[in-house]
Amino acid sequence: MSNTTFVNLCEKWAQYAPNKIAITTATESITWLDLAKRIDGLVSTLRYQNVHVGKVVCLAGRSELSLVLRYLACLQYGAVPALVANQPLEQLTAKFDTLYPPTESACVWGGIDSSSNADEYSLHSIDRGEAEQSSSQGSVKDLPAGTPIASIVFTSGSTGQPKAVVHSADHHVASAEGLLEKFQYSSSDTWLLSLPMFHVSGLAILWRWLVTGGGLRIASGDFASDIAKVTHASLVSTQLKRIVDNGWDTRLKRVLLGGSHISHELIKQAQLQGIEAWMGYGMTETASTVTAKRVDSHPSSGYLLPRRVIKVESERIYVAGDTLAAGYYVQGAIRQLELMDGWFDTKDLGRWNEQGELVVVGRADNLFISGGENVHCEEVEAALNQLSDISQSIVVPVEDTEFGTRCIAVVQSDSLPTVVAMNDILRPHLPKFKHPIGYVQMPEHLLSSGIKVSRKAVKTWLRSAQSDFIVIS
């Protein structure tokens, strides 16, 4: 069974605007009609390779054209697309064990790792040997008839084993339509696909493009060149800062910023260059953004978007609505989300401000107690990220003989700050018990995800890179 919602969208644009440019790259422009023909050709590849409808196909890649085409072909054919990063085969084993029953071979479409010389459209069948049956599938359900799986995306695994989140096309369409009621992106605009599609924020760009019938530009790796040719982009604040600091001449109308706590001075500078900066809050289980707003002087994650529902109880954020995932994929079955009267516990802490906007305080598991006082890692990071010398920061709790727990900061900065200097700077913004007692320069390899730095990866690296502090899990 093909994905009806997807097919209707593609047929709509191929018939309604066959000669309109749908996708551009550094070397070619593809019309909607040509795109439909390319997808048909790749569907024939799946059929020729005897991939059955409903088979999980791992799509390895980041955000290249071939990955977009492979993904669209899976949707049209009715295969189940699971998006994964280009990795050595041994690093994919854990994901295979989640996606396939013990007796089933894995199917990978694309290069298995960056060093592979295999064609980017090659299909690989991987024998998994002595794979184990999952013993913790929990409550299992099937999707309603006629709603095949449109994506499996793994969570970041920042606080545990990554989960394989299942969304239908209806979930993705609801997510796109709800955001686009507030964040204008029309058929005459072009959105840059620079975020990896194995993150939900990257995949969401694709669905906004499909829903709108606008333009999609595939990032080439030359950021200055790419950003000059688009009207919309999903960026992190450091990328926006590069645009502003260099005074690049762009067509940008608006950007959707990921990460946390954007400098108000940066936003003012972007506005002077005609760029609207928006930010929001969301997660993999909600098919991306739940709240959003144009950034202003009130720090928050914005207003609730249409087709989502949210509540805050005892500072805990719960979500529901049309974008909520069907569940987690476990070896051929879908394990239901753990809901409380229909609400999904995000495990994030937050509150509503006087403007009716959601203020996300931080993760419940990023709260630590120092000398009897509650400290949120994100609160300290927000104060640090406002400083002009610090591009981004991750705060990590460490053992302390006097207060039980204090924190240190791993920062991206041109010059590593000293504790004494930072105490003076932070004093007006944070009580002293929340000040970091040490600063560490963030290594380059932790900055490569394109969205946000993994807190789990920072902690793992910090444990092995220094002996001055004992990191608390």
Stockholm file with secondary structure:
# STOCKHOLM 1.0

chainA/1-473         MSNTTFVNLCEKWAQYAPNKIAITTATESITWLDLAKRIDGLVSTLRYQNVHVGKVVCLAGRSELSLVLRYLACLQYGAVPALVANQPLEQLTAKFDTLYPPTESACVWGGIDSSSNADEYSLHSIDRGEAEQSSSQGSVKDLPAGTPIASIVFTSGSTGQPKAVVHSADHHVASAEGLLEKFQYSSSDTWLLSLPMFHVSGLAILWRWLVTGGGLRIASGDFASDIAKVTHASLVSTQLKRIVDNGWDTRLKRVLLGGSHISHELIKQAQLQGIEAWMGYGMTETASTVTAKRVDSHPSSGYLLPRRVIKVESERIYVAGDTLAAGYYVQGAIRQLELMDGWFDTKDLGRWNEQGELVVVGRADNLFISGGENVHCEEVEAALNQLSDISQSIVVPVEDTEFGTRCIAVVQSDSLPTVVAMNDILRPHLPKFKHPIGYVQMPEHLLSSGIKVSRKAVKTWLRSAQSDFIVIS
#=GR chainA/1-473 SS CCCHHHHHHHHHHHHHSTTSEEEECSSCEEEHHHHHHHHHHHHHHHHHTTCCTTCEEEEECSSCHHHHHHHHHHHHHTCEEEEECCCCGGGGHHHHHHHSCTTSCEEEESCSSTTCCSCTTCEEEECCCSCCCCSCCCSEECCCTTCCEEEEEECCCTTSSCCEEEEEHHHHHHHHHHHHTTSCCCTTCEEEECSCTTSHHHHHHHHHHHHHTCEEEECCSCHHHHHTTCSEEEEEHHHHHHHHHHTCCCCCCEEEEESSCCCHHHHHHHHHTTCEEEEEEEEGGGTEEEEEEECCSSCSCCEECTTEEEEEETTEEEEEETTCCCEEEETTEEECCCEETTEEEEEEEEEECTTSCEEEEEEGGGEEEETTEEEEHHHHHHHHHTSTTEEEEEEEEEEETTTEEEEEEEEEESSCCCHHHHHHHHTTTSCGGGSCSCEEECCGGGGCSSSCCCHHHHHHHHHHHCSSSCBCC
#=GC SS_cons         CCCHHHHHHHHHHHHHSTTSEEEECSSCEEEHHHHHHHHHHHHHHHHHTTCCTTCEEEEECSSCHHHHHHHHHHHHHTCEEEEECCCCGGGGHHHHHHHSCTTSCEEEESCSSTTCCSCTTCEEEECCCSCCCCSCCCSEECCCTTCCEEEEEECCCTTSSCCEEEEEHHHHHHHHHHHHTTSCCCTTCEEEECSCTTSHHHHHHHHHHHHHTCEEEECCSCHHHHHTTCSEEEEEHHHHHHHHHHTCCCCCCEEEEESSCCCHHHHHHHHHTTCEEEEEEEEGGGTEEEEEEECCSSCSCCEECTTEEEEEETTEEEEEETTCCCEEEETTEEECCCEETTEEEEEEEEEECTTSCEEEEEEGGGEEEETTEEEEHHHHHHHHHTSTTEEEEEEEEEEETTTEEEEEEEEEESSCCCHHHHHHHHTTTSCGGGSCSCEEECCGGGGCSSSCCCHHHHHHHHHHHCSSSCBCC
//
